């Protein structure tokens, strides 16, 4: 383990005394992308809720440490934890059309998220949105921002969620199955977008998915969660040398060798980056 990681996690979690996560240990370095892969029921959602201090709201209990900025986040009061969520740690949830509030405009989503951590007014928000929406390849004109989630595509909705997570320029993004509701073309574009944002801003990313292909194309390291335990944690380039049976089974299920799939990482982002195309998806 390094001396100064952005995030150091050592936790256990249970529901009514039934263990769900057991002795979870990992670190995330500054600017690193860690892919966490696991099958359904492995404990991925419980891990996300634990890291964000939300598990007690679901009737669960988490013990141990989530160290960030020299603080154990799990020891914070709920009031203090709210200052961390959205500002230092951003969440990109899955299912964009249900994660957004269909009763309010896209602009209202950004206004509410801005007010949660900023005292500056609408002018500062408009300036931030001008830059941010361009980065995620969405329009920033008033007509677009007046739309409600039902008036945009699923791909656009996912980009809105990414923009909301980036609004306060957090040091860490947690992406919880962000491509699961998307078609293959849009999945590839979102993965490409997350890669570019990481390179441009040095934002660390915990990318959680059951899709090993997207994890290979995006991550620096891969951790495998199985039965509430991280059973493998290794650089993405070493995946062919995985020892645990679960990781080997995942590798064997790939449609092509890992090194072939990872070649995508070296492709020019211009192949998928045309702003007009992305804004229409």
DOKE-175688 format. One line per 4 residues: their letters; for each residue x, y, z of C-alpha. Coordinates in steps of 0.1 Angstrom, whole numbers. Layout:
BEGIN
a> X/Y/Z ~ ...
//
This chain:
BEGIN
xxxx> 0/0/0 ~ 12/35/-8 ~ 19/62/18 ~ -5/88/4
xxxx> -34/74/-16 ~ -65/94/-23 ~ -87/68/-8 ~ -79/39/16
xxxx> -108/15/24 ~ -109/-12/51 ~ -145/-21/58 ~ -171/-48/66
xxxx> -208/-44/61 ~ -239/-64/71 ~ -277/-63/71 ~ -292/-74/104
xxxx> -261/-92/114 ~ -258/-111/80 ~ -224/-103/64 ~ -225/-88/29
xxxx> -190/-73/27 ~ -162/-91/45 ~ -128/-75/50 ~ -129/-52/20
xxxx> -94/-36/15 ~ -82/-15/-13 ~ -66/18/-22 ~ -72/44/-50
xxxx> -44/66/-60 ~ -46/102/-71 ~ -56/102/-108 ~ -61/65/-109
xxxx> -90/45/-124 ~ -98/14/-105 ~ -123/-10/-121 ~ -143/-31/-97
xxxx> -160/-60/-114 ~ -184/-86/-100 ~ -214/-106/-108 ~ -249/-97/-96
xxxx> -252/-102/-58 ~ -214/-98/-53 ~ -219/-68/-31 ~ -212/-39/-55
xxxx> -242/-18/-46 ~ -236/-23/-9 ~ -200/-12/-14 ~ -211/21/-31
xxxx> -236/28/-3 ~ -210/20/23 ~ -184/44/8 ~ -210/72/6
xxxx> -223/67/42 ~ -257/57/29 ~ -259/21/41 ~ -276/29/74
xxxx> -304/45/55 ~ -310/11/39 ~ -310/-8/72 ~ -274/-19/69
xxxx> -243/-14/91 ~ -208/-7/80 ~ -177/-7/102 ~ -140/0/96
xxxx> -125/30/78 ~ -129/49/46 ~ -99/73/47 ~ -99/104/25
xxxx> -82/137/31 ~ -68/123/64 ~ -103/117/77 ~ -123/86/83
xxxx> -155/94/65 ~ -174/68/84 ~ -167/87/116 ~ -184/119/103
xxxx> -218/130/114 ~ -244/129/87 ~ -243/167/85 ~ -205/166/78
xxxx> -208/137/54 ~ -233/158/33 ~ -205/183/28 ~ -184/155/12
xxxx> -210/140/-10 ~ -211/159/-43 ~ -182/181/-34 ~ -152/158/-28
xxxx> -169/126/-39 ~ -192/126/-69 ~ -216/97/-78 ~ -226/86/-113
xxxx> -256/63/-107 ~ -270/37/-131 ~ -304/39/-148 ~ -302/76/-158
xxxx> -339/80/-167 ~ -349/70/-131 ~ -320/87/-114 ~ -331/121/-127
xxxx> -363/138/-114 ~ -388/138/-142 ~ -409/166/-126 ~ -382/193/-130
xxxx> -361/207/-157 ~ -324/198/-164 ~ -315/234/-153 ~ -333/228/-119
xxxx> -312/197/-113 ~ -281/218/-117 ~ -294/246/-96 ~ -303/223/-67
xxxx> -269/205/-69 ~ -251/239/-70 ~ -269/253/-40 ~ -259/222/-20
xxxx> -222/232/-19 ~ -220/268/-33 ~ -230/302/-19 ~ -223/320/-53
xxxx> -254/326/-74 ~ -268/319/-108 ~ -241/338/-128 ~ -214/316/-114
xxxx> -235/285/-121 ~ -240/296/-157 ~ -203/301/-162 ~ -195/267/-147
xxxx> -222/251/-169 ~ -208/267/-201 ~ -175/248/-195 ~ -189/217/-180
xxxx> -216/209/-206 ~ -191/214/-234 ~ -168/189/-217 ~ -195/162/-216
xxxx> -206/172/-251 ~ -241/185/-243 ~ -257/218/-254 ~ -257/246/-228
xxxx> -284/268/-245 ~ -315/277/-225 ~ -338/257/-247 ~ -319/225/-238
xxxx> -317/233/-201 ~ -355/239/-200 ~ -361/203/-211 ~ -372/176/-187
xxxx> -355/142/-185 ~ -383/126/-206 ~ -375/151/-234 ~ -339/139/-239
xxxx> -324/106/-249 ~ -309/80/-225 ~ -274/88/-237 ~ -280/125/-230
xxxx> -294/117/-196 ~ -263/97/-187 ~ -241/127/-197 ~ -263/150/-175
xxxx> -256/126/-146 ~ -219/128/-153 ~ -221/166/-155 ~ -239/167/-122
xxxx> -213/145/-106 ~ -185/168/-119 ~ -203/201/-110 ~ -181/208/-80
xxxx> -149/193/-94 ~ -147/164/-69 ~ -114/145/-64 ~ -131/112/-67
xxxx> -159/99/-89 ~ -178/67/-82 ~ -194/53/-113 ~ -220/27/-104
xxxx> -228/6/-135 ~ -230/38/-156 ~ -233/20/-190 ~ -257/-8/-180
xxxx> -288/10/-195 ~ -271/21/-227 ~ -268/6/-262 ~ -233/-6/-272
xxxx> -224/25/-292 ~ -234/49/-264 ~ -216/26/-239 ~ -184/31/-258
xxxx> -188/68/-260 ~ -195/71/-223 ~ -164/50/-215 ~ -144/73/-239
xxxx> -158/104/-222 ~ -148/91/-187 ~ -113/83/-199 ~ -109/118/-214
xxxx> -122/135/-182 ~ -97/115/-161 ~ -68/125/-184 ~ -78/162/-185
xxxx> -85/168/-149 ~ -67/140/-130 ~ -100/130/-113 ~ -97/96/-97
xxxx> -124/71/-107 ~ -139/40/-90 ~ -156/23/-120 ~ -180/-4/-109
xxxx> -194/-27/-134 ~ -203/-63/-143 ~ -190/-56/-178 ~ -153/-67/-179
xxxx> -149/-54/-214 ~ -156/-18/-205 ~ -135/-22/-173 ~ -106/-34/-195
xxxx> -109/-5/-218 ~ -110/21/-191 ~ -91/10/-159 ~ -55/11/-147
xxxx> -62/-16/-121 ~ -89/-42/-117 ~ -104/-56/-85 ~ -128/-85/-85
xxxx> -155/-87/-59 ~ -169/-121/-52 ~ -192/-131/-23 ~ -185/-99/-5
xxxx> -147/-103/-7 ~ -121/-87/-31 ~ -105/-119/-44 ~ -81/-103/-69
xxxx> -66/-69/-73 ~ -40/-64/-101 ~ -29/-40/-129 ~ -51/-43/-160
xxxx> -20/-53/-180 ~ -16/-84/-158 ~ -51/-97/-161 ~ -39/-127/-181
xxxx> -19/-138/-150 ~ -49/-137/-127 ~ -49/-165/-101 ~ -84/-166/-87
xxxx> -109/-188/-103 ~ -136/-160/-105 ~ -112/-137/-124 ~ -101/-165/-147
xxxx> -137/-174/-155 ~ -144/-138/-163 ~ -114/-137/-186 ~ -125/-169/-203
xxxx> -159/-155/-210 ~ -144/-126/-230 ~ -152/-126/-268 ~ -115/-118/-275
xxxx> -81/-120/-257 ~ -77/-92/-231 ~ -48/-76/-250 ~ -69/-73/-281
xxxx> -98/-56/-262 ~ -74/-32/-244 ~ -61/-20/-278 ~ -92/2/-278
xxxx> -75/23/-250 ~ -50/35/-276 ~ -75/46/-302 ~ -79/82/-310
xxxx> -109/96/-291 ~ -118/114/-323 ~ -132/81/-336 ~ -161/85/-311
xxxx> -159/121/-301 ~ -178/141/-327 ~ -198/166/-305 ~ -227/168/-329
xxxx> -231/130/-329 ~ -227/126/-292 ~ -252/154/-285 ~ -278/137/-306
x> -275/102/-290
//
